[in-house]
Amino acid sequence: MADDAGLEAPLCSEQFGSGPARGCRAAADGSLQWEARGWRWWGFSGAFTVKPEGRDEGGVGAPGTASPPLSGLQAVFLPQGFPDSVSPDYLPYQLWDSVQAFASSLSGSLATQAVLLGIGVGNAKASVSAATATWLVKDSTGMLGRIIFAWWKGSKLDCNAKQWRLFADILNDVAMFLEIMAPIYPICFTMTVCTSNLAKCIVSVAGGATRAALTMHQARRNNMADVSAKDSSQETLVNLAGLLVSLLMLPLVSDCPSFSLGCFFFLTALHIYANYRAVRALVMETLNEGRLRLVLKHFLQRGEILDPTSANQMEPLWTGFWPSLSLSLGVPLHRLISSVLELQQLVEGQQEPYLLCWDQSRNQVQVVLSQMAGPETILRAATHGLVLGALQGDGPLPGELEELRNRVRAGPEKDSWVIVREIHQVLDKLFPKFLK
């Protein structure tokens, strides 16, 4: 073509993110001509035009090139620099998260309609003061529940973000079910909606905190604010679509309670399934207690370390709620000892910058950390505690640990201090390999 005849040798090339490299040539009129995926981007001299390589202006573009409308949507709803600026699991998680948000929006519309009917909207005999009192009691109950739950489980939400995220969404479904059932039993209406709002406030604490933890995981270029903002935009778009569908759905189900309840159960099943797929798609690359337990178990049995994807696929989504071993890191010293003898037993033979107390009867391990303890020390302390828990479990163990397991099962509980010290000696050989 005439354009090709005027091209000179390439001047430079660039590669942006994970996209393909594109070269830059000088055109006959002195402008710069950029090439990418078979396209030429004319710039630096007036408005740019797009021309497929080797074709007329009306030809079909190269496959895989984003059209301008699609590029605009990507800029509005996806973080800048996508996909390089986010974790690899970002897209599958967000897709399933959008499905669950849509289902939750429709379920929420059904629940809201039920609550409004219950407090007397549309009923000429309903008292405004009674409805206001019910609403105030409902809100105050939720506020108290929010404070208590944040105090009770706030420190656990970061390390078990996936599990609490799933828990929050299931609890939200329970809350909406209570709201739908509330008008059916008017005598218990106030108590039911208060319980529902209490559950919803717990959901807001758990959901908000875990969303922050997941955003930190997904943001790979110090772009937490951008990832969070785009996640909010996606959710707003999904909720808007849910509202539009709700406007069509509510008139159809308002006169048929059984059909409304059937729609709710269908949407709830879709909501739970989409949430399960969303959290299962996440590949967290840090070690919490559950993933460390899986990695350590695999190492003790096979001498290999699980990769993050395998460990996340094997991780139970209810781990952290009913653990077989209670492991507490960073416990104050005064909680572990009450006599000089206990202090002597605790520090005897300890060379690492942590002190560990093992209660066999309650299967509880508590660790006091030195101010000099770094990440490696904390990992060793957690490994130490999980190895002690493995002695009371089943499954193959290396020879030295198998001997200690037999002693634990046969010996008295007063040998706990001796077992703890002997595990130190085993870890001196085992832990460097595990850490490497």
N, C-alpha and C positions, 0 to 999 in steps of 0.2 A: 504494500500500500504506500501511498504518498507519505504517510506519517512515518513509516518504517525507514524510508529513504533518508529522512532528515535526522535520524538518530545518530548520535556520536557514541563513543565508548562510555561504559558506565562510570559515573563520577563517584558514587558511594552506594552503600546499602545499609539497611537498618532492619532490626527485628524487635518488635514490641511485644513483651510478655512471652507467651507460648505460641504466638501467631507465627506464620511463615515469614521468612526474610523477603524483603522486596528491594529491588535495585532502583537507582535514580539515574536518569540519563538527561542529557541536554537536548531539547528539541530545536528545530531549525529557527524558531522565532525567539530563542533565548530563554524560554520558560523551562521549568523543571518538570520532568515527567516521571512519576512514581509508578512502579508496577507491583501488583500483589495479587496472587491467585488468578492470574490471567486478566486482571483489570488494570487500567491505567488511570491514575488520579492526577488530573491536571490542576496545578495550584500555583500560587504566587503571582498570578496575572489574571485578575478578574475572577468571576465566578467559576467554580470547578465544574467540569463535566465528566461523565463516566463513559468510557468506551471499552467494549470487550476487545481483547487482543485478537487481531486478525479478522474482525467482523465489522459490519456497519453499526451505526448507532442504534439501529432497531434490533440488533441481534440479541440472543439470549446470553445472560451472564454465566460465568463459570460457577459450577456447583460449589456449595459451601460458603458462598459470599453472602453476608447479611445484607438484606435490603434496607434502605433508609428507614421505613416505618419500624422494622424489627430492631434496628439499631437504636431508634428512639425509645422503644419500650425497654430495651436492655438498660439504657442510661437512666430511665426513671425508676425501674424496679429492681435492678441488680447493682451490687457494689461496684464502684469504679475499679477498673482493672480486672473484672471477672473474666476468666476463672482463676487467674493467678493470684489474686488478692485474697482468696478464701481457701478454706480447707477442701480436699477432694470430695468429702462427703456432703458439701454444702447443697448441691443441687438436688440429690435424692431426698435429703432431709426436708428441704423447703417444699418440694412437690407434695410429699405426704403430709407435711404440716399444713399446707394450703387446703388439702382435702379435708383434714380433720377440722380446720377452722370453718369451712363451709358447712359441714354437717353440724358442728356445734352452733353456728349462727341460726340454722333452721330450727334446731331443737330448742334453742333459747327463745325463739319467737313463740313456740307453742307453750313453753313454761311461763313466759311473761303474760300471755293471754289468760292462762289459768289463774295466775296470781291476781290480775286485775279483776277478773270475774269474782274471785274469792273475797276481795275487799269491798266489793259492791259496785264496781263501775257498771253503769247501765241499769242499776236497781234503784228505783225511786225511794224505797224504804231504807236504803243504806244511810248510815250516819257518817257525816264527814269527820267528826271528832273521833269516832271509833276507828275509822280507816286510818286517820293520822296517828292515833296511838299505836295501832298495830304496826304501822310502818316505822315509827320511832323505836319501838321495842325490838323489831327485827334488825334495824341498823345498829343499835347499841350492842346487841348480842354479838353481831359480827365483828364489831370493833374490839371487844374484849377477846374474842377468839383469835383475832389477828395478832394481838400482843402476846397472848399466851403461847401460840404456836411458834412465833418467831423466837421467843425465849427458849422453848423446849427443843426445837429441831433446827434452829438457824445455822449452827455450826456444821450440820451434816449435809446441807443442801449443795455445797460446792463439789464435794468428793463423789457424791452419788447423784449427779445431776440427771442422768437418764432415768434412774429409778423414780426419783421424786417428780420428774416431769410426767411420767406415765401415771403415777399415783394421783397427781393433781388433776389430770384430765378425767380419770375414772371417777374421782370424787366429785368433779363438776357434773358428770352425768347423773350421779346419785342425787346431787342437790336439785337438778332440774326435774328429776323424777318425783322428788318430794313436792316440788312446786305444782306439778301437774296433778298429783293426788290430793293436794290440800283442799281444793273446793269440794271434793267428794265427801269429806268428813268435816263439816263446818265447826263441830264442837272443838276439834283439835287444830283448827286452822292456824291460830296464832303460834302455837307451839311448833307446828310443822314448818311454817315459813321462817321462824326463828332458827330452827335447826338447819334448814336449807341455806339461809344466809350465813350462818356460822361456817358451814362447809365451803361456801363460795369465798368467804374471806380467807380461809386456809388455802384455798386454791390460788387466790391472788398472791399470797405470800410465797407459796412454793413455786408457782408458775413464773412469777417475776424474777425470783432469785435464780432459778435454774436457767431461765432464758439469758440472764446476764452471764452465767457460767458457760453456756453453749456459745454465746456470741464471742466470748473471749477465746474459745477453742476455734471458732470458724475464722476469726479475723487473723490474717497472716502478715499484714503490713502495718501494724499499729493503727488499724482502721476500724476499731470497735464502734465508734460513733456512726460511721458510714454503714457498716453492716447492720447495726441496730436500727438506723433510720430506714434503710431499705426493707428490712424485715417488717417494720411498722407499716410501710407503704403497701407491701404485699398483703398484709393482714387486713388493712383498710379496704383494699380493692376486693378481697374475698368477702369481707363482711358486707360491703355494698352490694355485691352480687347476691349474697344471702338475703339481704333485706328485700331486694327486688323480687326474688323467688318467693319470699314469705308473703309479700303482698298478694301474690297469686294463690298461694297455698292456704292461707288462713281462712278465706271465705269458703273454701271447699270443705274444710274439716271442722269448722266451728259448730255446725249443727249435728255432727256425728262424733260423739266422744270416743266410741270404739275405734273409728277410723283414725282419729287424732292420736290415740294411744298407740295404734299400730304403726303409724308414721314415726312416732317418737322412738319406738323400739328399733325400727329399721335404721333410723339416723344414728341412734346410739351405738348400734353394732358397727356401722360404718365408721363412726368417730373413734371407737376403741381400736378397731383394726388399723385405721390410718395412723393412729398414735403409736401403736406397736411397731408398725413398719418404719415410722419416722425415727423413733429412738433406736431401733435395731440397725438402721442405716448409719448411725453415728459411729465413728471410729475415733475414740478418745485416745490420745497418745501419751497420757500420763497414767501413773499407777495410783489407784485407790486401793482400799483393802481387798475388795473383791477381785480385781484384776491381778493384784500381787499374789493373792492366794492361788489363782489359776496358774499363773506363770511359775510360781514356786513349786506347786504340785507337779506340773509337767516336767520341770527341771529335775526334781527328786526322782521321778519315775523313769525318765528317758534321757536325762542329761542334756536336754535341749531347751531353748528359750522360745516361747511363742512370739510370733510377730503381732503387732497391734491389731491387725484385722482379725486374726484367729482368736485372740484373747477377747475382743469385743463381741464376736459372734458367740463365744462360749459363756460370756458373762450373764448370770441370771439377772433378769430385770427386776427381781424383788430382793436382790442382795442388799444388805445394809439394814433391813427391817428385822429379820430374825436370824442373826448370824450364829453359827455353831460355836464360835469363839468370840468373846468380848475383848477386843484389843483397844486399849486407851493409851495414846501417846501424849506426853507432856503433863502427866499427873503431878500435882504438888506433893512434895515429900512427906508433909505432915499427915496426908491421908493414908500412907502405907505403913507407917511405924508408930508404935505407942510405947516402946520400951527400948532400953539400951541393947538388949539381946537381939531384938528384931533389926536394929540398925547394924549390929555387927554381922548378922546373917546376910543382910542386904548388900553390904559392901565387900564381904569376904571374897577374894579371888576375882574381883571386878577390875578389868584393865581398860575397858571401853568407857567413853564419856556418857554412859547412861546406866541407870540402875533398874533392874527388872524384878517384879514380884509376880509370882504365879500362884493363883488360887485354884487348885485342882477341883475342888468340890463344886465351884461355880463356873469352872472352865473360863476363868477371867485372867487376863494378863494386863498389868498396869506398869507403865514405863515412866521413870523420872529422867528427864533429859538435862544434861549439863549445858551451861551457857556456851560452851565451845563446840557443841554438837552441830555438825553440818549436815547437808543432805545425805551423804554416804552413811553417816552414823545413824540418822533417822531411818534410812532404808534397812540398815543392819538390825536395828532394834525391832522394826516391824517384822522382818524376816525371822528374828529370834522368837518373837511371840507366836508367829504362825507355825513355826516348826514345833513349838511346844504343843500347840493345838493339834498338829498332825499326829503327835504321839498318842493322843486319845481317840484318833480316828482309825479308819480302815485304809487299805491300799498299800502297795509295796513301798518300802523305804530303803535307802542305802543301809549297808550292814551295821554301821555304828549306831544309826538312829533306830534300827530294828531292835538292837539289844536294849537300848534305852526304853523303847516302847514296852518291851516285855517287863522291864523293871517297874515301869509306871503302873502297869496293870497288876503286877504281883505285889509290889511294895506298898508300905504305908504312905499316907499323905505327907508325913513329916519329912520325907526325902525330897520334897519339892525344891528346896534350896540347893541340894546336891545335884539334882537333875539340871537346874538352871545353869550351874557352874560348868557342868560337863557339856552342855549344849554350846557354851562359849568356846570350849576347846574344839568341838566339831566344826563350828562356824569359822574358826581360824583357818581351817583347810578348805571348807566348802564355799564360804561366802565370796572370796576373791574370784573364784571361777564363775559363780553366779553373777557377780557384779560385772565381770568382763563381758 
